[in-house]
Amino acid sequence: MNSKSVTNNGSRNRQADFRRRMEAAGYVQVTGWVHRDQAADALTMLRRLRENPALSPVSLRNSATNKFEGLN
């Protein structure tokens, strides 16, 4: 076994352990596409939701009309 495969196995094990801890805590991993101008805001929103499960995403602001829109 070469050193690269040992490193990959260690990384895989850490990722699997992290996934198990997050799932045990009630989290799920989501994937999606956003416009590059929205990426930082999307990441910030996801981080805040992860840090504080009591938060609820409620509305979004339309930058063209400056009005808030509901998520549903």
N, CA, C and O atoms as CSV, one atom per row, in Angstrom:
chain,resi,resn,atom,element,x,y,z
A,1,MET,N,N,0.855,-1.177,0.000
A,1,MET,CA,C,0.000,0.000,0.000
A,1,MET,C,C,0.899,1.238,0.000
A,1,MET,O,O,1.830,1.341,0.799
A,2,ASN,N,N,0.610,2.166,-0.897
A,2,ASN,CA,C,1.444,3.368,-0.947
A,2,ASN,C,C,0.905,4.427,0.018
A,2,ASN,O,O,-0.207,4.314,0.533
A,3,SER,N,N,1.719,5.452,0.246
A,3,SER,CA,C,1.347,6.462,1.243
A,3,SER,C,C,0.127,7.264,0.820
A,3,SER,O,O,-0.616,7.749,1.674
A,4,LYS,N,N,-0.096,7.414,-0.490
A,4,LYS,CA,C,-1.250,8.181,-0.953
A,4,LYS,C,C,-2.553,7.470,-0.585
A,4,LYS,O,O,-3.511,8.117,-0.162
A,5,SER,N,N,-2.598,6.134,-0.743
A,5,SER,CA,C,-3.825,5.426,-0.395
A,5,SER,C,C,-4.063,5.443,1.112
A,5,SER,O,O,-5.213,5.464,1.552
A,6,VAL,N,N,-3.010,5.434,1.900
A,6,VAL,CA,C,-3.162,5.542,3.347
A,6,VAL,C,C,-3.766,6.898,3.699
A,6,VAL,O,O,-4.662,6.981,4.539
A,7,THR,N,N,-3.281,7.951,3.062
A,7,THR,CA,C,-3.818,9.297,3.296
A,7,THR,C,C,-5.273,9.365,2.878
A,7,THR,O,O,-6.093,9.933,3.599
A,8,ASN,N,N,-5.614,8.794,1.720
A,8,ASN,CA,C,-7.009,8.814,1.257
A,8,ASN,C,C,-7.919,8.054,2.215
A,8,ASN,O,O,-9.036,8.494,2.486
A,9,ASN,N,N,-7.452,6.916,2.733
A,9,ASN,CA,C,-8.259,6.161,3.688
A,9,ASN,C,C,-8.472,6.946,4.968
A,9,ASN,O,O,-9.572,6.933,5.520
A,10,GLY,N,N,-7.444,7.630,5.451
A,10,GLY,CA,C,-7.593,8.454,6.644
A,10,GLY,C,C,-8.596,9.569,6.431
A,10,GLY,O,O,-9.414,9.858,7.304
A,11,SER,N,N,-8.529,10.191,5.274
A,11,SER,CA,C,-9.461,11.267,4.934
A,11,SER,C,C,-10.883,10.715,4.826
A,11,SER,O,O,-11.831,11.325,5.320
A,12,ARG,N,N,-11.021,9.564,4.180
A,12,ARG,CA,C,-12.344,8.938,4.044
A,12,ARG,C,C,-12.926,8.595,5.406
A,12,ARG,O,O,-14.115,8.795,5.651
A,13,ASN,N,N,-12.084,8.078,6.287
A,13,ASN,CA,C,-12.559,7.723,7.628
A,13,ASN,C,C,-13.006,8.956,8.397
A,13,ASN,O,O,-14.036,8.924,9.069
A,14,ARG,N,N,-12.247,10.044,8.308
A,14,ARG,CA,C,-12.636,11.290,8.993
A,14,ARG,C,C,-13.945,11.820,8.431
A,14,ARG,O,O,-14.814,12.257,9.185
A,15,GLN,N,N,-14.091,11.783,7.111
A,15,GLN,CA,C,-15.332,12.252,6.492
A,15,GLN,C,C,-16.518,11.390,6.910
A,15,GLN,O,O,-17.596,11.910,7.198
A,16,ALA,N,N,-16.320,10.067,6.943
A,16,ALA,CA,C,-17.398,9.167,7.355
A,16,ALA,C,C,-17.768,9.398,8.818
A,16,ALA,O,O,-18.948,9.392,9.168
A,17,ASP,N,N,-16.768,9.600,9.672
A,17,ASP,CA,C,-17.030,9.883,11.085
A,17,ASP,C,C,-17.800,11.185,11.244
A,17,ASP,O,O,-18.745,11.262,12.028
A,18,PHE,N,N,-17.392,12.217,10.494
A,18,PHE,CA,C,-18.074,13.511,10.546
A,18,PHE,C,C,-19.523,13.351,10.099
A,18,PHE,O,O,-20.436,13.872,10.740
A,19,ARG,N,N,-19.734,12.628,8.993
A,19,ARG,CA,C,-21.096,12.413,8.471
A,19,ARG,C,C,-21.960,11.697,9.519
A,19,ARG,O,O,-23.109,12.082,9.737
A,20,ARG,N,N,-21.424,10.675,10.159
A,20,ARG,CA,C,-22.181,9.944,11.178
A,20,ARG,C,C,-22.540,10.850,12.361
A,20,ARG,O,O,-23.659,10.786,12.870
A,21,ARG,N,N,-21.600,11.691,12.799
A,21,ARG,CA,C,-21.886,12.615,13.908
A,21,ARG,C,C,-22.973,13.611,13.530
A,21,ARG,O,O,-23.878,13.878,14.320
A,22,MET,N,N,-22.884,14.159,12.326
A,22,MET,CA,C,-23.888,15.138,11.897
A,22,MET,C,C,-25.265,14.476,11.766
A,22,MET,O,O,-26.266,15.038,12.210
A,23,GLU,N,N,-25.319,13.292,11.162
A,23,GLU,CA,C,-26.602,12.597,11.015
A,23,GLU,C,C,-27.180,12.228,12.376
A,23,GLU,O,O,-28.390,12.313,12.582
A,24,ALA,N,N,-26.318,11.819,13.304
A,24,ALA,CA,C,-26.786,11.481,14.654
A,24,ALA,C,C,-27.359,12.708,15.361
A,24,ALA,O,O,-28.238,12.589,16.216
A,25,ALA,N,N,-26.857,13.879,14.999
A,25,ALA,CA,C,-27.348,15.124,15.598
A,25,ALA,C,C,-28.588,15.650,14.875
A,25,ALA,O,O,-29.119,16.698,15.245
A,26,GLY,N,N,-29.060,14.925,13.836
A,26,GLY,CA,C,-30.289,15.324,13.150
A,26,GLY,C,C,-30.079,16.152,11.891
A,26,GLY,O,O,-31.046,16.685,11.346
A,27,TYR,N,N,-28.856,16.276,11.419
A,27,TYR,CA,C,-28.578,17.076,10.230
A,27,TYR,C,C,-28.580,16.208,8.971
A,27,TYR,O,O,-28.306,15.010,9.041
A,28,VAL,N,N,-28.888,16.812,7.824
A,28,VAL,CA,C,-28.770,16.169,6.523
A,28,VAL,C,C,-27.937,17.074,5.634
A,28,VAL,O,O,-27.938,18.293,5.801
A,29,GLN,N,N,-27.228,16.478,4.692
A,29,GLN,CA,C,-26.420,17.264,3.763
A,29,GLN,C,C,-27.273,17.594,2.550
A,29,GLN,O,O,-27.946,16.720,2.004
A,30,VAL,N,N,-27.248,18.861,2.124
A,30,VAL,CA,C,-28.001,19.292,0.954
A,30,VAL,C,C,-27.036,19.863,-0.077
A,30,VAL,O,O,-25.990,20.412,0.270
A,31,THR,N,N,-27.395,19.728,-1.322
A,31,THR,CA,C,-26.582,20.242,-2.420
A,31,THR,C,C,-27.483,21.034,-3.345
A,31,THR,O,O,-28.621,20.635,-3.592
A,32,GLY,N,N,-26.999,22.131,-3.853
A,32,GLY,CA,C,-27.792,22.927,-4.775
A,32,GLY,C,C,-26.927,23.908,-5.539
A,32,GLY,O,O,-25.744,24.078,-5.243
A,33,TRP,N,N,-27.522,24.539,-6.510
A,33,TRP,CA,C,-26.837,25.524,-7.342
A,33,TRP,C,C,-27.418,26.900,-7.082
A,33,TRP,O,O,-28.637,27.068,-7.043
A,34,VAL,N,N,-26.552,27.882,-6.905
A,34,VAL,CA,C,-26.961,29.283,-6.787
A,34,VAL,C,C,-26.063,30.113,-7.699
A,34,VAL,O,O,-24.972,29.682,-8.073
A,35,HIS,N,N,-26.523,31.283,-8.045
A,35,HIS,CA,C,-25.719,32.195,-8.853
A,35,HIS,C,C,-24.497,32.600,-8.053
A,35,HIS,O,O,-24.572,32.712,-6.829
A,36,ARG,N,N,-23.382,32.822,-8.714
A,36,ARG,CA,C,-22.129,33.139,-8.007
A,36,ARG,C,C,-22.272,34.367,-7.112
A,36,ARG,O,O,-21.587,34.466,-6.094
A,37,ASP,N,N,-23.151,35.304,-7.471
A,37,ASP,CA,C,-23.345,36.494,-6.639
A,37,ASP,C,C,-24.081,36.171,-5.339
A,37,ASP,O,O,-24.045,36.960,-4.395
A,38,GLN,N,N,-24.749,35.015,-5.286
A,38,GLN,CA,C,-25.518,34.630,-4.106
A,38,GLN,C,C,-24.789,33.623,-3.220
A,38,GLN,O,O,-25.264,33.307,-2.129
A,39,ALA,N,N,-23.656,33.122,-3.669
A,39,ALA,CA,C,-22.973,32.024,-2.973
A,39,ALA,C,C,-22.610,32.375,-1.535
A,39,ALA,O,O,-22.861,31.580,-0.629
A,40,ALA,N,N,-22.037,33.526,-1.313
A,40,ALA,CA,C,-21.628,33.907,0.043
A,40,ALA,C,C,-22.833,34.012,0.968
A,40,ALA,O,O,-22.772,33.571,2.115
A,41,ASP,N,N,-23.934,34.594,0.477
A,41,ASP,CA,C,-25.134,34.717,1.296
A,41,ASP,C,C,-25.734,33.347,1.599
A,41,ASP,O,O,-26.189,33.101,2.716
A,42,ALA,N,N,-25.735,32.458,0.609
A,42,ALA,CA,C,-26.274,31.112,0.817
A,42,ALA,C,C,-25.453,30.362,1.859
A,42,ALA,O,O,-26.016,29.697,2.729
A,43,LEU,N,N,-24.133,30.462,1.780
A,43,LEU,CA,C,-23.272,29.796,2.752
A,43,LEU,C,C,-23.454,30.371,4.154
A,43,LEU,O,O,-23.459,29.633,5.139
A,44,THR,N,N,-23.604,31.683,4.236
A,44,THR,CA,C,-23.826,32.324,5.527
A,44,THR,C,C,-25.145,31.863,6.129
A,44,THR,O,O,-25.212,31.573,7.323
A,45,MET,N,N,-26.193,31.792,5.317
A,45,MET,CA,C,-27.494,31.345,5.802
A,45,MET,C,C,-27.408,29.899,6.291
A,45,MET,O,O,-27.936,29.578,7.355
A,46,LEU,N,N,-26.750,29.025,5.527
A,46,LEU,CA,C,-26.624,27.627,5.933
A,46,LEU,C,C,-25.820,27.495,7.229
A,46,LEU,O,O,-26.167,26.696,8.099
A,47,ARG,N,N,-24.761,28.270,7.354
A,47,ARG,CA,C,-23.952,28.229,8.571
A,47,ARG,C,C,-24.776,28.667,9.777
A,47,ARG,O,O,-24.727,28.030,10.830
A,48,ARG,N,N,-25.531,29.751,9.626
A,48,ARG,CA,C,-26.358,30.251,10.734
A,48,ARG,C,C,-27.435,29.240,11.124
A,48,ARG,O,O,-27.710,29.055,12.310
A,49,LEU,N,N,-28.049,28.581,10.131
A,49,LEU,CA,C,-29.064,27.571,10.422
A,49,LEU,C,C,-28.452,26.374,11.147
A,49,LEU,O,O,-29.081,25.792,12.031
A,50,ARG,N,N,-27.224,26.008,10.772
A,50,ARG,CA,C,-26.548,24.891,11.435
A,50,ARG,C,C,-26.190,25.258,12.872
A,50,ARG,O,O,-26.341,24.439,13.779
A,51,GLU,N,N,-25.718,26.480,13.082
A,51,GLU,CA,C,-25.310,26.910,14.419
A,51,GLU,C,C,-26.483,27.111,15.362
A,51,GLU,O,O,-26.347,26.932,16.573
A,52,ASN,N,N,-27.645,27.484,14.812
A,52,ASN,CA,C,-28.806,27.763,15.652
A,52,ASN,C,C,-30.046,27.123,15.032
A,52,ASN,O,O,-30.734,27.768,14.240
A,53,PRO,N,N,-30.348,25.863,15.376
A,53,PRO,CA,C,-31.505,25.176,14.790
A,53,PRO,C,C,-32.841,25.843,15.100
A,53,PRO,O,O,-33.845,25.500,14.477
A,54,ALA,N,N,-32.886,26.781,16.037
A,54,ALA,CA,C,-34.135,27.474,16.347
A,54,ALA,C,C,-34.491,28.516,15.282
A,54,ALA,O,O,-35.626,28.991,15.245
A,55,LEU,N,N,-33.541,28.876,14.420
A,55,LEU,CA,C,-33.824,29.842,13.356
A,55,LEU,C,C,-34.645,29.183,12.259
A,55,LEU,O,O,-34.509,27.987,12.003
A,56,SER,N,N,-35.502,29.973,11.610
A,56,SER,CA,C,-36.286,29.496,10.472
A,56,SER,C,C,-36.096,30.458,9.311
A,56,SER,O,O,-36.306,31.660,9.470
A,57,PRO,N,N,-35.699,29.948,8.134
A,57,PRO,CA,C,-35.642,30.838,6.973
A,57,PRO,C,C,-37.074,31.188,6.572
A,57,PRO,O,O,-37.886,30.296,6.325
A,58,VAL,N,N,-37.378,32.464,6.507
A,58,VAL,CA,C,-38.762,32.876,6.301
A,58,VAL,C,C,-38.968,33.565,4.959
A,58,VAL,O,O,-39.928,33.255,4.253
A,59,SER,N,N,-38.095,34.484,4.595
A,59,SER,CA,C,-38.328,35.228,3.359
A,59,SER,C,C,-37.005,35.601,2.697
A,59,SER,O,O,-35.932,35.526,3.297
A,60,LEU,N,N,-37.128,36.003,1.450
A,60,LEU,CA,C,-35.990,36.460,0.657
A,60,LEU,C,C,-36.319,37.835,0.111
A,60,LEU,O,O,-37.484,38.147,-0.138
A,61,ARG,N,N,-35.293,38.665,-0.078
A,61,ARG,CA,C,-35.536,39.995,-0.656
A,61,ARG,C,C,-35.193,39.956,-2.129
A,61,ARG,O,O,-34.106,39.525,-2.515
A,62,ASN,N,N,-36.135,40.414,-2.958
A,62,ASN,CA,C,-35.929,40.518,-4.396
A,62,ASN,C,C,-35.120,41.789,-4.644
A,62,ASN,O,O,-35.603,42.889,-4.374
A,63,SER,N,N,-33.906,41.654,-5.150
A,63,SER,CA,C,-33.047,42.831,-5.323
A,63,SER,C,C,-33.545,43.747,-6.442
A,63,SER,O,O,-33.179,44.922,-6.472
A,64,ALA,N,N,-34.365,43.242,-7.354
A,64,ALA,CA,C,-34.897,44.085,-8.430
A,64,ALA,C,C,-36.037,44.961,-7.936
A,64,ALA,O,O,-36.144,46.120,-8.338
A,65,THR,N,N,-36.899,44.418,-7.058
A,65,THR,CA,C,-38.062,45.172,-6.586
A,65,THR,C,C,-37.887,45.682,-5.163
A,65,THR,O,O,-38.661,46.522,-4.703
A,66,ASN,N,N,-36.853,45.170,-4.449
A,66,ASN,CA,C,-36.603,45.491,-3.051
A,66,ASN,C,C,-37.720,45.035,-2.129
A,66,ASN,O,O,-37.843,45.531,-1.009
A,67,LYS,N,N,-38.543,44.086,-2.595
A,67,LYS,CA,C,-39.640,43.543,-1.782
A,67,LYS,C,C,-39.243,42.173,-1.261
A,67,LYS,O,O,-38.465,41.449,-1.883
A,68,PHE,N,N,-39.798,41.834,-0.101
A,68,PHE,CA,C,-39.579,40.508,0.470
A,68,PHE,C,C,-40.562,39.525,-0.115
A,68,PHE,O,O,-41.721,39.858,-0.360
A,69,GLU,N,N,-40.091,38.300,-0.339
A,69,GLU,CA,C,-40.939,37.238,-0.872
A,69,GLU,C,C,-40.858,36.041,0.056
A,69,GLU,O,O,-39.790,35.708,0.569
A,70,GLY,N,N,-41.999,35.398,0.264
A,70,GLY,CA,C,-42.022,34.205,1.114
A,70,GLY,C,C,-41.342,33.037,0.426
A,70,GLY,O,O,-41.209,33.019,-0.798
A,71,LEU,N,N,-40.914,32.069,1.208
A,71,LEU,CA,C,-40.251,30.904,0.643
A,71,LEU,C,C,-41.220,29.899,0.057
A,71,LEU,O,O,-40.809,29.031,-0.713
A,72,ASN,N,N,-42.488,29.989,0.397
A,72,ASN,CA,C,-43.452,29.011,-0.136
A,72,ASN,C,C,-44.296,29.583,-1.224
A,72,ASN,O,O,-45.151,28.889,-1.772
